[in-house]
Amino acid sequence: MSRLLHAQTHAWLKVFAISARHLSFTRAAEELHVTTGAVSQQIKQLEERLGFKLFRRLPRRLELTEEGRRLAAVVDEAYQAVGLEVRRLRSGVMSGVIRLRSVPSFLHKWLMPRLPRLQARFPDIELHVRAEDSSLSLRDGDFDLALDLNDGQAPGLSITSLMEEHIFPVCAPALLRGRPPLRHPADLAWYPLLHDVTAWRGSHEHAEWERYLEAIEAPPLNLRRGYTFNRNHLTMEAAIAGMGVAIARQTLIRGELESGALIAPFAQRVPTGMRYGIVHAPGALDDRRVSAVHDWIVEEARRATQAGLPVE
């Protein structure tokens, strides 16, 4: 095959591809800036080299033979593939699979609305996304990038900080009907509580309520009551349904507050001391595809923080 397709044959195949596309030696000659006779001669030489006819030369027109039709399809596909790859290489287009892991509620509420922008920016990168509970350990090799809520510690791994999380109570307006007013933290004693048992890495099932009430110096309350969930967005859905008062995360709750589905009965918003961050193995960002996705997430977080819009 290598002896059949020598350098001159490749040049003839280019002429053939253009002639087959136009079904005209004249139009092919115009595109190639040569004479019609030169095109006809090169096609004849290619046919002799291959040992079969590529065109039927009919009065006033050309027609591909069956062999010519099959070869044209293969040659055209090959040239398109070469052209596409050259354009990718010249433009710096990146392709391949990136494994992204995220704590579920941040993935659901913050990242998912933004993913179409990532796809538009890097259409040839395939993101394999997995929602993983913060109760599961972060192990090098399970992911390329992981979005996590923690205290900035991930032994053996690197973390790029994105944003700090703040918390505060929320409830559905309907929950307040027929109950004592909910004006002060002590009034929570009259209301059912809702809990996210996996609030952040290393937390326990009442950690959010404890953190909030301690920070605002509220009187002691019985927190060990009410429904528990292992996803923040499930806890918020229960709150929207009027099942109780829940602790919301500022980063994830903007839409529900704006729509009026939830209200915040108290003004105080408390920093958790936890931050969302991108966890990765040392050296992972040496892969420019991983680095590109990492930098895009950082930019999205920066834009949201500057605009004061946790969720867009």
N, C-alpha and C positions, 0 to 999 in steps of 0.2 A: 504493500500500500504506500509506503514511504517513497518508493521509486516511481509509483504512478502519480502521486501528488507532489511533484517537485515545485520549486519556487514559481516557475512560469505557469504551472497549472493553477496555483492559487490566484495569480493575477487574472487568468482567464475566467475563473469561477466568479470573480467580482464582476467582470463584464457580463457574464451569463446571468447573474442575479439581477442586475439592473435591466437587462434585455427582457428577462422573464417577467419582471414587474410591469414593464411598459408594453410588452408584446410588440416591440418595435425597435429595430436596430437604429433607426433615425433618431428617435427620442433618447435612446440609450447613448448614442454618440453625442447628442447635445448635452446630456448630463455629465458625460465624461470629458467633454471638450476635445473630442477626436472626430475623425471622419466616419461616415457610415460604413465605408469600405473597410476601415480598420476594425470596427466592431464585428462585421461579418466575417472577416478573416480570422479573428481570434476565436469566435464561436466555432468556426470550421476546424481550427487547430485543436480546440478542446474536445470536439466530437471525435476527431481522429485519435486523440490521446485516450479517451475513455472507451472507445470502441462501440458507441451507439449514438444515434441521432437524438438531439435535444429539441429541435424545432421542425415542424413541417412548414415549409416555405410556400404559402399559398398566394394566389394573386392578390396583391394590395394588403396582405396581412400575414402575421405569423401565428402559429398555433403550437403549443407545447405538445410534445409526444408524451406518452405515459411515463417514460423514463425521465423526460425533462420535467414533468410536473412533480414527480417524487423528489428529484434532486433539487428543484427550486425550493420546495418546502423546507428541506433540510438545510440548504445553504442560507435561506432567508432567516431561519430560526437561529442559526449559528452566528450570523452577522448581528442580529438583534441582541443576542446574549453578550457578544463581545462589546457592542456599543453601550449596553446598559452597564456592564461592569466597568468600562472605561469612565463613564459618567460618574459612577459611584466613587471610583478611586480618585477622580479629579475633584469631586465635590466634598470628599471626606465622609461620605455616607457610611454609616456603621450598620452592621447586621449581626444577628445571632440571638441567643436566648440569655436573658438575665433572670435569675431567680430572686424574687422579691417576697419577703415575709413581712407581715405587719400584725400588730395587735388589732383585733377585729373591728372595734368601734371606730378607731382612727382611720382604718382602711375604708370602712363603710361611709363615714360621714365627711371625712376630709379629703382622702386621696381619690376615691372613685369619681367624684364630680370633675376632677382635674385630669384624669387619665386620657380623655380625648385629646388634650393639648400635647401630652407626651407622645401619643401615637402620631399626631400630625407632625411633630418635630422630628421624630425618629421612626418613620414608617417601616423600616426594615429590622428594627429591634423587636423581638418577641418577648414580652414580659410574662413570666410564669408566676402568678400571684397566689400566695397562700396566706389565709388568715390563721394565726396561731395565738392561742391564749398566752398571757404573760406568766401563767403558772408553769409553762414549758420553758426549759432552759434554752439559752442561745448557744448553739454548738457550731463552731467553725466547720464549714463544709456543708452545712444544711442549706445555706443561702449565699447569695452574692451581696445583697443588701437587706437589712431588717429595720423596720420602723418600730421603735419601742418607746415605752414610757417608763423611765427609771430615774435613779438618782445620779446618773452620769457614770456609773460603774458597770463595767462589763469585762471582767478579768480575761486577759489574753486577746481582747478585741479592741478595736478603735471605735470611737463615737463622735459623730458630728452633731452638735446641738442644734435644734431647730427652734423650739419655743417652749416657754414655761407654761404649765397648766394651772389655772385657777378654778376653784369650785364654789358652788353656792346652791342653796335649796331651790327647787322648782316644783310646781304642781299645776294641775289643770284648774282653770277658774271654777269649774263645776264642783270641785272637791270642797270648796269653801262654803257652799250653800248648805244651810241647816246645821252648821257647826259653829263653835265659838270663833271669833275673829283670829286670824293668824297674823298678829302684828309683832310678836316678840318670840324669841327662841323658846321660852318656857311654854308657849301655846302649842308647841309641837306635841306635848303630852296628849292632846286631844285628837291627834291625827295619826293614821297608820304611816309607817316609814317603809321606804323601798331601798334596797341595798345592791350595789354592784360588788360581788365578792372577789373580783379580780381587778380591782381598780388600777393597780400598778404593780410592777414587779416587787414581790416580797410583801405585799399588803395582806391584811386579813379582812374578813367579810364586813366588818364595821369601820374600817379604816377611814373612809371618806367622811362619814358623819363625825367620828371622833376628831379628825383633823380640823374640820370646820368649826365645831362647837368649842373646842379648846382655843382656837385662834381668836374667836370673838368673845371669849370668856363667858360663855353661857352657863347658866345653872345646870347642875347634874340632871341628866335625863336617862331614862331606860332606852338604850339603843338596840337591845337584843330582842327585837320584835319586828314583825313585818315580813314581807316577801323578799327573797333574795334571788338574784340573777347573776349569771357569769358573763354577761355582756352589758356594756354601758347602754347601747342602743335599745336593748330589750328593757332595761330599767326605765329608759325614757318613754318607751311605748306604754309601759304599765302606768307611768305618771300621766301621760296624755289620756289614757283610758279612765283616769280618776281613781286609781287604786291606792294612791298615797302620795307622800312627799318624798322626792328623790333628790340626790345630790347630782347636779349637772356639771359638766365640764365646759368651761367658757369656749374652748376651741371648737366644740362639736354641737353647740346648742343654738346658734344664732337664728337659724331658720324657724325653729319652733317658737322662739320668743317673738320674732317679728310677725309671725302669723297669728299669734295669740293663742296657739294650742297650749302653751305653757306660760306661766307667769312666775316671776321671782318675788316672793313675799318679803324678803329681807334685802337690804341694799348692799350688805357687806359681801365682797368677793375675796376669797382667801387663797393665797399661793400654796400649792401643795408641796413645794420643794422638789417636785418631779418635773422633768422636761422630756418632751418628745425629741427623739434623736435618731440618726441613721447609724446603725451598727454595721460594721464590716470588719473583715479580717485585715490585719496589717498587710499592706501591699496589694489589696484588692483593687484599689483605685489606679494601679498601674495599667489595668485593662481599660482602654479608653471608652469602651462601651459602658462598663460599670461606672466609670467616672462621669460619663455624660448623663446617665440617669441620676446619679448622686447629685450632680451639680444642678440638674433641673429641679429636683425636689427642694434643694436648698433655696433656689431662686423663687419657687412657688411659696415657700414659707416666708421668705423675706418680703415678697409682695403683699402677702396676706397680713403680715405683722405691721408693715408700714401703712397699709390702708385701713388697719383696724378691723379687718374683715376675716375672722378665723375661717369661715367657709364661704366659698364663692360658687 
